[in-house]
Amino acid sequence: MNPIVVVHGGGAGPISKDRKERVHQGMVRAATVGYGILREGGSAVDAVEGAVVALEDDPEFNADTSLLSD
């Protein structure tokens, strides 16, 4: 079976040309994290969670994780 990776990288508004590559790299990192979890035998839920955490930790995405560290 060949895995399929689906990435949703936001879409809340337009992305400027100078930010486009940073956003792309963040989505690639998130997909790589999720795929790595699947390759190691992790569940789909674990893969999604890992990918979401990678996006949340990336300052290019709108995820205010500073509230979680208190």
All heavy atoms as a GROMACS GRO file, in nm:
protein
  504
    1MET      N    1   0.084  -0.117   0.000
    1MET     CA    2   0.000   0.000   0.000
    1MET      C    3   0.089   0.124   0.000
    1MET      O    4   0.185   0.132   0.075
    1MET     CB    5  -0.089   0.000   0.124
    1MET     CG    6  -0.180   0.117   0.131
    1MET     SD    7  -0.310   0.103   0.256
    1MET     CE    8  -0.220   0.145   0.403
    2ASN      N    9   0.055   0.220  -0.082
    2ASN     CA   10   0.128   0.346  -0.087
    2ASN      C   11   0.054   0.450  -0.005
    2ASN      O   12  -0.065   0.473  -0.026
    2ASN     CB   13   0.142   0.396  -0.230
    2ASN     CG   14   0.231   0.307  -0.313
    2ASN    OD1   15   0.329   0.255  -0.263
    2ASN    ND2   16   0.196   0.288  -0.438
    3PRO      N   17   0.125   0.514   0.089
    3PRO     CA   18   0.057   0.615   0.171
    3PRO      C   19   0.024   0.739   0.091
    3PRO      O   20   0.090   0.772  -0.007
    3PRO     CB   21   0.160   0.647   0.280
    3PRO     CG   22   0.290   0.612   0.219
    3PRO     CD   23   0.264   0.499   0.124
    4ILE      N   24  -0.080   0.805   0.132
    4ILE     CA   25  -0.120   0.933   0.073
    4ILE      C   26  -0.112   1.038   0.182
    4ILE      O   27  -0.163   1.017   0.292
    4ILE     CB   28  -0.263   0.926   0.017
    4ILE    CG1   29  -0.270   0.824  -0.096
    4ILE    CG2   30  -0.310   1.063  -0.029
    4ILE    CD1   31  -0.410   0.799  -0.145
    5VAL      N   32  -0.046   1.147   0.154
    5VAL     CA   33  -0.032   1.254   0.251
    5VAL      C   34  -0.114   1.373   0.204
    5VAL      O   35  -0.099   1.418   0.090
    5VAL     CB   36   0.116   1.295   0.269
    5VAL    CG1   37   0.128   1.410   0.366
    5VAL    CG2   38   0.199   1.177   0.314
    6VAL      N   39  -0.201   1.422   0.290
    6VAL     CA   40  -0.282   1.539   0.261
    6VAL      C   41  -0.240   1.650   0.357
    6VAL      O   42  -0.235   1.630   0.477
    6VAL     CB   43  -0.433   1.509   0.280
    6VAL    CG1   44  -0.516   1.633   0.255
    6VAL    CG2   45  -0.475   1.395   0.189
    7VAL      N   46  -0.208   1.766   0.302
    7VAL     CA   47  -0.163   1.878   0.384
    7VAL      C   48  -0.254   1.997   0.360
    7VAL      O   49  -0.280   2.034   0.246
    7VAL     CB   50  -0.017   1.918   0.350
    7VAL    CG1   51   0.026   2.036   0.432
    7VAL    CG2   52   0.076   1.800   0.368
    8HIS      N   53  -0.301   2.054   0.468
    8HIS     CA   54  -0.379   2.178   0.460
    8HIS      C   55  -0.298   2.283   0.535
    8HIS      O   56  -0.283   2.276   0.656
    8HIS     CB   57  -0.515   2.159   0.527
    8HIS     CG   58  -0.602   2.280   0.520
    8HIS    ND1   59  -0.566   2.402   0.572
    8HIS    CD2   60  -0.722   2.300   0.464
    8HIS    CE1   61  -0.660   2.490   0.550
    8HIS    NE2   62  -0.757   2.430   0.485
    9GLY      N   63  -0.245   2.377   0.462
    9GLY     CA   64  -0.155   2.476   0.522
    9GLY      C   65  -0.218   2.610   0.545
    9GLY      O   66  -0.157   2.712   0.520
   10GLY      N   67  -0.338   2.613   0.590
   10GLY     CA   68  -0.400   2.741   0.620
   10GLY      C   69  -0.498   2.780   0.512
   10GLY      O   70  -0.583   2.702   0.474
   11GLY      N   71  -0.484   2.898   0.463
   11GLY     CA   72  -0.575   2.947   0.361
   11GLY      C   73  -0.663   3.060   0.413
   11GLY      O   74  -0.763   3.094   0.353
   12ALA      N   75  -0.623   3.118   0.524
   12ALA     CA   76  -0.702   3.225   0.584
   12ALA      C   77  -0.686   3.358   0.509
   12ALA      O   78  -0.755   3.453   0.538
   12ALA     CB   79  -0.663   3.243   0.730
   13GLY      N   80  -0.595   3.361   0.416
   13GLY     CA   81  -0.574   3.484   0.341
   13GLY      C   82  -0.462   3.467   0.242
   13GLY      O   83  -0.400   3.362   0.233
   14PRO      N   84  -0.434   3.572   0.166
   14PRO     CA   85  -0.328   3.562   0.066
   14PRO      C   86  -0.190   3.552   0.132
   14PRO      O   87  -0.169   3.603   0.242
   14PRO     CB   88  -0.341   3.691  -0.014
   14PRO     CG   89  -0.413   3.785   0.076
   14PRO     CD   90  -0.500   3.702   0.166
   15ILE      N   91  -0.099   3.485   0.063
   15ILE     CA   92   0.038   3.469   0.111
   15ILE      C   93   0.129   3.548   0.018
   15ILE      O   94   0.129   3.524  -0.103
   15ILE     CB   95   0.080   3.321   0.115
   15ILE    CG1   96  -0.010   3.243   0.212
   15ILE    CG2   97   0.225   3.306   0.155
   15ILE    CD1   98   0.012   3.094   0.211
   16SER      N   99   0.206   3.638   0.075
   16SER     CA  100   0.297   3.719  -0.006
   16SER      C  101   0.406   3.631  -0.066
   16SER      O  102   0.437   3.523  -0.015
   16SER     CB  103   0.359   3.830   0.079
   16SER     OG  104   0.442   3.774   0.179
   17LYS      N  105   0.465   3.682  -0.173
   17LYS     CA  106   0.571   3.606  -0.241
   17LYS      C  107   0.689   3.579  -0.148
   17LYS      O  108   0.748   3.472  -0.152
   17LYS     CB  109   0.617   3.679  -0.366
   17LYS     CG  110   0.517   3.674  -0.477
   17LYS     CD  111   0.571   3.742  -0.601
   17LYS     CE  112   0.467   3.736  -0.711
   17LYS     NZ  113   0.515   3.797  -0.834
   18ASP      N  114   0.725   3.676  -0.064
   18ASP     CA  115   0.841   3.657   0.023
   18ASP      C  116   0.814   3.556   0.134
   18ASP      O  117   0.905   3.493   0.185
   18ASP     CB  118   0.889   3.790   0.082
   18ASP     CG  119   0.787   3.855   0.174
   18ASP    OD1  120   0.666   3.848   0.144
   18ASP    OD2  121   0.828   3.914   0.276
   19ARG      N  122   0.688   3.536   0.168
   19ARG     CA  123   0.653   3.440   0.274
   19ARG      C  124   0.622   3.301   0.218
   19ARG      O  125   0.626   3.202   0.291
   19ARG     CB  126   0.531   3.494   0.349
   19ARG     CG  127   0.497   3.415   0.470
   19ARG     CD  128   0.391   3.484   0.556
   19ARG     NE  129   0.342   3.388   0.650
   19ARG     CZ  130   0.216   3.349   0.661
   19ARG    NH1  131   0.124   3.404   0.587
   19ARG    NH2  132   0.182   3.257   0.747
   20LYS      N  133   0.595   3.295   0.089
   20LYS     CA  134   0.550   3.170   0.027
   20LYS      C  135   0.647   3.054   0.051
   20LYS      O  136   0.605   2.944   0.086
   20LYS     CB  137   0.532   3.192  -0.123
   20LYS     CG  138   0.479   3.072  -0.195
   20LYS     CD  139   0.456   3.103  -0.342
   20LYS     CE  140   0.407   2.982  -0.417
   20LYS     NZ  141   0.386   3.011  -0.558
   21GLU      N  142   0.775   3.075   0.034
   21GLU     CA  143   0.873   2.968   0.052
   21GLU      C  144   0.880   2.922   0.198
   21GLU      O  145   0.891   2.802   0.225
   21GLU     CB  146   1.012   3.010   0.004
   21GLU     CG  147   1.117   2.901   0.014
   21GLU     CD  148   1.083   2.774  -0.064
   21GLU    OE1  149   1.012   2.783  -0.167
   21GLU    OE2  150   1.127   2.666  -0.022
   22ARG      N  151   0.871   3.014   0.293
   22ARG     CA  152   0.873   2.976   0.434
   22ARG      C  153   0.752   2.892   0.470
   22ARG      O  154   0.762   2.793   0.543
   22ARG     CB  155   0.882   3.100   0.523
   22ARG     CG  156   1.011   3.178   0.508
   22ARG     CD  157   1.026   3.288   0.611
   22ARG     NE  158   0.912   3.377   0.621
   22ARG     CZ  159   0.900   3.494   0.557
   22ARG    NH1  160   0.995   3.535   0.475
   22ARG    NH2  161   0.794   3.570   0.575
   23VAL      N  162   0.636   2.929   0.417
   23VAL     CA  163   0.514   2.853   0.442
   23VAL      C  164   0.526   2.715   0.378
   23VAL      O  165   0.491   2.613   0.440
   23VAL     CB  166   0.390   2.930   0.389
   23VAL    CG1  167   0.267   2.842   0.390
   23VAL    CG2  168   0.367   3.055   0.471
   24HIS      N  169   0.577   2.711   0.257
   24HIS     CA  170   0.596   2.582   0.188
   24HIS      C  171   0.686   2.490   0.270
   24HIS      O  172   0.656   2.372   0.288
   24HIS     CB  173   0.653   2.606   0.048
   24HIS     CG  174   0.677   2.480  -0.028
   24HIS    ND1  175   0.801   2.422  -0.036
   24HIS    CD2  176   0.592   2.400  -0.095
   24HIS    CE1  177   0.792   2.312  -0.106
   24HIS    NE2  178   0.666   2.295  -0.144
   25GLN      N  179   0.797   2.544   0.318
   25GLN     CA  180   0.890   2.463   0.397
   25GLN      C  181   0.824   2.414   0.526
   25GLN      O  182   0.848   2.300   0.569
   25GLN     CB  183   1.018   2.541   0.428
   25GLN     CG  184   1.106   2.562   0.307
   25GLN     CD  185   1.148   2.432   0.244
   25GLN    OE1  186   1.184   2.336   0.311
   25GLN    NE2  187   1.142   2.428   0.112
   26GLY      N  188   0.742   2.495   0.588
   26GLY     CA  189   0.670   2.452   0.708
   26GLY      C  190   0.574   2.338   0.680
   26GLY      O  191   0.563   2.244   0.759
   27MET      N  192   0.507   2.344   0.566
   27MET     CA  193   0.415   2.235   0.529
   27MET      C  194   0.493   2.108   0.497
   27MET      O  195   0.451   1.998   0.534
   27MET     CB  196   0.327   2.277   0.411
   27MET     CG  197   0.225   2.382   0.449
   27MET     SD  198   0.105   2.418   0.320
   27MET     CE  199   0.208   2.484   0.191
   28VAL      N  200   0.608   2.123   0.432
   28VAL     CA  201   0.692   2.007   0.402
   28VAL      C  202   0.740   1.943   0.533
   28VAL      O  203   0.738   1.821   0.549
   28VAL     CB  204   0.810   2.045   0.311
   28VAL    CG1  205   0.913   1.933   0.304
   28VAL    CG2  206   0.760   2.081   0.172
   29ARG      N  207   0.783   2.027   0.629
   29ARG     CA  208   0.828   1.974   0.758
   29ARG      C  209   0.715   1.898   0.826
   29ARG      O  210   0.735   1.789   0.880
   29ARG     CB  211   0.878   2.086   0.849
   29ARG     CG  212   1.024   2.120   0.832
   29ARG     CD  213   1.074   2.213   0.942
   29ARG     NE  214   1.003   2.340   0.946
   29ARG     CZ  215   1.030   2.444   0.868
   29ARG    NH1  216   1.126   2.436   0.778
   29ARG    NH2  217   0.962   2.556   0.878
   30ALA      N  218   0.596   1.955   0.828
   30ALA     CA  219   0.482   1.890   0.893
   30ALA      C  220   0.449   1.757   0.826
   30ALA      O  221   0.426   1.656   0.894
   30ALA     CB  222   0.360   1.983   0.891
   31ALA      N  223   0.448   1.755   0.693
   31ALA     CA  224   0.420   1.631   0.621
   31ALA      C  225   0.528   1.526   0.646
   31ALA      O  226   0.498   1.407   0.662
   31ALA     CB  227   0.407   1.658   0.471
   32THR      N  228   0.652   1.571   0.655
   32THR     CA  229   0.762   1.480   0.681
   32THR      C  230   0.751   1.419   0.821
   32THR      O  231   0.775   1.299   0.839
   32THR     CB  232   0.897   1.553   0.665
   32THR    OG1  233   0.905   1.603   0.531
   32THR    CG2  234   1.015   1.463   0.693
   33VAL      N  235   0.713   1.499   0.917
   33VAL     CA  236   0.692   1.448   1.054
   33VAL      C  237   0.582   1.342   1.054
   33VAL      O  238   0.599   1.232   1.106
   33VAL     CB  239   0.657   1.562   1.152
   33VAL    CG1  240   0.606   1.507   1.284
   33VAL    CG2  241   0.778   1.650   1.175
   34GLY      N  242   0.468   1.375   0.993
   34GLY     CA  243   0.357   1.280   0.990
   34GLY      C  244   0.393   1.152   0.917
   34GLY      O  245   0.364   1.041   0.964
   35TYR      N  246   0.459   1.163   0.804
   35TYR     CA  247   0.499   1.046   0.727
   35TYR      C  248   0.599   0.961   0.804
   35TYR      O  249   0.592   0.838   0.804
   35TYR     CB  250   0.557   1.089   0.592
   35TYR     CG  251   0.594   0.973   0.504
   35TYR    CD1  252   0.497   0.887   0.456
   35TYR    CD2  253   0.726   0.951   0.468
   35TYR    CE1  254   0.531   0.780   0.374
   35TYR    CE2  255   0.761   0.845   0.387
   35TYR     CZ  256   0.663   0.759   0.341
   35TYR     OH  257   0.698   0.654   0.260
   36GLY      N  258   0.691   1.027   0.874
   36GLY     CA  259   0.788   0.953   0.954
   36GLY      C  260   0.721   0.870   1.063
   36GLY      O  261   0.762   0.757   1.090
   37ILE      N  262   0.619   0.925   1.124
   37ILE     CA  263   0.546   0.852   1.227
   37ILE      C  264   0.478   0.730   1.165
   37ILE      O  265   0.482   0.620   1.222
   37ILE     CB  266   0.445   0.944   1.297
   37ILE    CG1  267   0.520   1.048   1.381
   37ILE    CG2  268   0.347   0.864   1.384
   37ILE    CD1  269   0.434   1.161   1.434
   38LEU      N  270   0.418   0.746   1.048
   38LEU     CA  271   0.355   0.632   0.980
   38LEU      C  272   0.457   0.526   0.941
   38LEU      O  273   0.433   0.406   0.959
   38LEU     CB  274   0.280   0.680   0.855
   38LEU     CG  275   0.157   0.766   0.878
   38LEU    CD1  276   0.104   0.817   0.745
   38LEU    CD2  277   0.050   0.689   0.954
   39ARG      N  278   0.572   0.568   0.890
   39ARG     CA  279   0.676   0.473   0.850
   39ARG      C  280   0.726   0.391   0.968
   39ARG      O  281   0.767   0.277   0.951
   39ARG     CB  282   0.794   0.547   0.786
   39ARG     CG  283   0.767   0.585   0.644
   39ARG     CD  284   0.886   0.645   0.576
   39ARG     NE  285   1.006   0.568   0.605
   39ARG     CZ  286   1.129   0.611   0.585
   39ARG    NH1  287   1.148   0.732   0.538
   39ARG    NH2  288   1.233   0.536   0.611
   40GLU      N  289   0.725   0.451   1.085
   40GLU     CA  290   0.772   0.381   1.205
   40GLU      C  291   0.663   0.297   1.269
   40GLU      O  292   0.681   0.245   1.378
   40GLU     CB  293   0.829   0.481   1.304
   40GLU     CG  294   0.956   0.549   1.254
   40GLU     CD  295   1.007   0.656   1.349
   40GLU    OE1  296   0.955   0.668   1.462
   40GLU    OE2  297   1.098   0.730   1.308
   41GLY      N  298   0.548   0.288   1.203
   41GLY     CA  299   0.439   0.205   1.254
   41GLY      C  300   0.339   0.277   1.341
   41GLY      O  301   0.251   0.214   1.400
   42GLY      N  302   0.348   0.408   1.351
   42GLY     CA  303   0.254   0.485   1.430
   42GLY      C  304   0.117   0.489   1.365
   42GLY      O  305   0.102   0.461   1.246
   43SER      N  306   0.019   0.524   1.443
   43SER     CA  307  -0.118   0.530   1.391
   43SER      C  308  -0.139   0.657   1.310
   43SER      O  309  -0.062   0.753   1.319
   43SER     CB  310  -0.218   0.527   1.507
   43SER     OG  311  -0.213   0.650   1.578
   44ALA      N  312  -0.247   0.658   1.233
   44ALA     CA  313  -0.283   0.777   1.157
   44ALA      C  314  -0.310   0.895   1.250
   44ALA      O  315  -0.273   1.008   1.220
   44ALA     CB  316  -0.405   0.748   1.069
   45VAL      N  317  -0.372   0.867   1.364
   45VAL     CA  318  -0.400   0.974   1.460
   45VAL      C  319  -0.269   1.033   1.513
   45VAL      O  320  -0.254   1.155   1.523
   45VAL     CB  321  -0.489   0.923   1.575
   45VAL    CG1  322  -0.501   1.026   1.686
   45VAL    CG2  323  -0.627   0.884   1.522
   46ASP      N  324  -0.173   0.947   1.545
   46ASP     CA  325  -0.043   0.996   1.592
   46ASP      C  326   0.027   1.078   1.483
   46ASP      O  327   0.091   1.180   1.512
   46ASP     CB  328   0.047   0.880   1.634
   46ASP     CG  329   0.000   0.813   1.761
   46ASP    OD1  330  -0.077   0.874   1.838
   46ASP    OD2  331   0.041   0.697   1.784
   47ALA      N  332   0.014   1.035   1.358
   47ALA     CA  333   0.077   1.108   1.247
   47ALA      C  334   0.015   1.246   1.231
   47ALA      O  335   0.086   1.345   1.212
   47ALA     CB  336   0.065   1.027   1.118
   48VAL      N  337  -0.116   1.252   1.239
   48VAL     CA  338  -0.184   1.382   1.228
   48VAL      C  339  -0.144   1.472   1.344
   48VAL      O  340  -0.115   1.590   1.325
   48VAL     CB  341  -0.338   1.364   1.222
   48VAL    CG1  342  -0.408   1.497   1.238
   48VAL    CG2  343  -0.377   1.296   1.093
   49GLU      N  344  -0.141   1.416   1.464
   49GLU     CA  345  -0.102   1.496   1.580
   49GLU      C  346   0.040   1.549   1.565
   49GLU      O  347   0.066   1.667   1.591
   49GLU     CB  348  -0.113   1.412   1.708
   49GLU     CG  349  -0.075   1.490   1.832
   49GLU     CD  350  -0.085   1.409   1.959
   49GLU    OE1  351  -0.094   1.286   1.952
   49GLU    OE2  352  -0.082   1.471   2.066
   50GLY      N  353   0.132   1.467   1.519
   50GLY     CA  354   0.269   1.512   1.499
   50GLY      C  355   0.280   1.622   1.396
   50GLY      O  356   0.353   1.720   1.415
   51ALA      N  357   0.204   1.607   1.287
   51ALA     CA  358   0.206   1.710   1.182
   51ALA      C  359   0.146   1.842   1.233
   51ALA      O  360   0.200   1.949   1.206
   51ALA     CB  361   0.129   1.661   1.059
   52VAL      N  362   0.039   1.832   1.309
   52VAL     CA  363  -0.025   1.953   1.363
   52VAL      C  364   0.068   2.024   1.461
   52VAL      O  365   0.081   2.146   1.459
   52VAL     CB  366  -0.161   1.920   1.427
   52VAL    CG1  367  -0.214   2.038   1.507
   52VAL    CG2  368  -0.260   1.879   1.320
   53VAL      N  369   0.135   1.948   1.545
   53VAL     CA  370   0.230   2.008   1.639
   53VAL      C  371   0.342   2.080   1.563
   53VAL      O  372   0.383   2.190   1.600
   53VAL     CB  373   0.287   1.902   1.736
   53VAL    CG1  374   0.406   1.956   1.814
   53VAL    CG2  375   0.178   1.855   1.832
   54ALA      N  376   0.390   2.018   1.454
   54ALA     CA  377   0.494   2.083   1.374
   54ALA      C  378   0.444   2.216   1.318
   54ALA      O  379   0.517   2.315   1.317
   54ALA     CB  380   0.538   1.991   1.260
   55LEU      N  381   0.318   2.220   1.272
   55LEU     CA  382   0.262   2.346   1.222
   55LEU      C  383   0.244   2.447   1.335
   55LEU      O  384   0.271   2.566   1.318
   55LEU     CB  385   0.128   2.320   1.152
   55LEU     CG  386   0.134   2.246   1.020
   55LEU    CD1  387  -0.006   2.214   0.971
   55LEU    CD2  388   0.212   2.324   0.915
   56GLU      N  389   0.198   2.399   1.449
   56GLU     CA  390   0.178   2.490   1.564
   56GLU      C  391   0.308   2.550   1.611
   56GLU      O  392   0.311   2.664   1.658
   56GLU     CB  393   0.111   2.416   1.678
   56GLU     CG  394  -0.034   2.383   1.654
   56GLU     CD  395  -0.094   2.297   1.763
   56GLU    OE1  396  -0.018   2.234   1.840
   56GLU    OE2  397  -0.217   2.292   1.771
   57ASP      N  398   0.417   2.475   1.600
   57ASP     CA  399   0.547   2.524   1.645
   57ASP      C  400   0.614   2.616   1.543
   57ASP      O  401   0.717   2.675   1.574
   57ASP     CB  402   0.639   2.406   1.678
   57ASP     CG  403   0.597   2.332   1.803
   57ASP    OD1  404   0.517   2.388   1.882
   57ASP    OD2  405   0.644   2.218   1.822
   58ASP      N  406   0.558   2.625   1.424
   58ASP     CA  407   0.616   2.708   1.318
   58ASP      C  408   0.557   2.849   1.325
   58ASP      O  409   0.436   2.866   1.316
   58ASP     CB  410   0.585   2.644   1.183
   58ASP     CG  411   0.661   2.709   1.070
   58ASP    OD1  412   0.669   2.833   1.065
   58ASP    OD2  413   0.711   2.635   0.984
   59PRO      N  414   0.640   2.951   1.341
   59PRO     CA  415   0.589   3.088   1.354
   59PRO      C  416   0.518   3.140   1.228
   59PRO      O  417   0.447   3.240   1.236
   59PRO     CB  418   0.714   3.171   1.384
   59PRO     CG  419   0.828   3.091   1.334
   59PRO     CD  420   0.786   2.947   1.348
   60GLU      N  421   0.531   3.073   1.116
   60GLU     CA  422   0.463   3.116   0.994
   60GLU      C  423   0.314   3.085   0.995
   60GLU      O  424   0.239   3.137   0.914
   60GLU     CB  425   0.527   3.051   0.871
   60GLU     CG  426   0.665   3.100   0.840
   60GLU     CD  427   0.672   3.249   0.814
   60GLU    OE1  428   0.578   3.307   0.756
   60GLU    OE2  429   0.773   3.310   0.853
   61PHE      N  430   0.272   2.999   1.087
   61PHE     CA  431   0.132   2.961   1.094
   61PHE      C  432   0.067   3.024   1.216
   61PHE      O  433   0.131   3.052   1.316
   61PHE     CB  434   0.119   2.808   1.094
   61PHE     CG  435   0.171   2.748   0.967
   61PHE    CD1  436   0.302   2.708   0.957
   61PHE    CD2  437   0.089   2.738   0.857
   61PHE    CE1  438   0.352   2.657   0.839
   61PHE    CE2  439   0.137   2.687   0.738
   61PHE     CZ  440   0.269   2.646   0.728
   62ASN      N  441  -0.060   3.047   1.207
   62ASN     CA  442  -0.134   3.119   1.310
   62ASN      C  443  -0.180   3.025   1.420
   62ASN      O  444  -0.295   2.988   1.428
   62ASN     CB  445  -0.254   3.190   1.246
   62ASN     CG  446  -0.323   3.281   1.343
   62ASN    OD1  447  -0.268   3.319   1.445
   62ASN    ND2  448  -0.446   3.318   1.312
   63ALA      N  449  -0.085   2.986   1.503
   63ALA     CA  450  -0.118   2.899   1.616
   63ALA      C  451  -0.050   2.957   1.739
   63ALA      O  452   0.072   2.947   1.753
   63ALA     CB  453  -0.069   2.757   1.590
   64ASP      N  454  -0.126   3.015   1.825
   64ASP     CA  455  -0.069   3.077   1.945
   64ASP      C  456  -0.049   2.973   2.052
   64ASP      O  457  -0.135   2.948   2.135
   64ASP     CB  458  -0.159   3.189   1.996
   64ASP     CG  459  -0.096   3.266   2.109
   64ASP    OD1  460   0.023   3.239   2.141
   64ASP    OD2  461  -0.162   3.353   2.166
   65THR      N  462   0.067   2.907   2.048
   65THR     CA  463   0.096   2.804   2.147
   65THR      C  464   0.158   2.862   2.274
   65THR      O  465   0.181   2.790   2.369
   65THR     CB  466   0.191   2.697   2.090
   65THR    OG1  467   0.310   2.762   2.045
   65THR    CG2  468   0.126   2.625   1.973
   66SER      N  469   0.180   2.993   2.277
   66SER     CA  470   0.239   3.053   2.397
   66SER      C  471   0.146   3.039   2.517
   66SER      O  472   0.192   3.034   2.631
   66SER     CB  473   0.271   3.200   2.373
   66SER     OG  474   0.152   3.274   2.348
   67LEU      N  475   0.016   3.030   2.491
   67LEU     CA  476  -0.079   3.014   2.602
   67LEU      C  477  -0.069   2.876   2.666
   67LEU      O  478  -0.104   2.856   2.780
   67LEU     CB  479  -0.221   3.036   2.551
   67LEU     CG  480  -0.252   3.174   2.494
   67LEU    CD1  481  -0.392   3.176   2.434
   67LEU    CD2  482  -0.240   3.280   2.601
   68LEU      N  483  -0.019   2.778   2.589
   68LEU     CA  484  -0.011   2.641   2.639
   68LEU      C  485   0.109   2.620   2.731
   68LEU      O  486   0.113   2.524   2.805
   68LEU     CB  487  -0.003   2.544   2.522
   68LEU     CG  488  -0.121   2.547   2.426
   68LEU    CD1  489  -0.094   2.453   2.309
   68LEU    CD2  490  -0.249   2.509   2.496
   69SER      N  491   0.206   2.709   2.727
   69SER     CA  492   0.328   2.687   2.804
   69SER      C  493   0.319   2.743   2.946
   69SER      O  494   0.409   2.726   3.024
   69SER     CB  495   0.448   2.750   2.731
   69SER     OG  496   0.429   2.890   2.720
   70ASP      N  497   0.210   2.810   2.978
   70ASP     CA  498   0.196   2.866   3.113
   70ASP      C  499   0.162   2.760   3.216
   70ASP      O  500   0.107   2.661   3.194
   70ASP     CB  501   0.086   2.973   3.115
   70ASP     CG  502   0.132   3.097   3.038
   70ASP    OD1  503   0.252   3.112   3.017
   70ASP    OD2  504   0.043   3.176   3.001
   0.00000   0.00000   0.00000
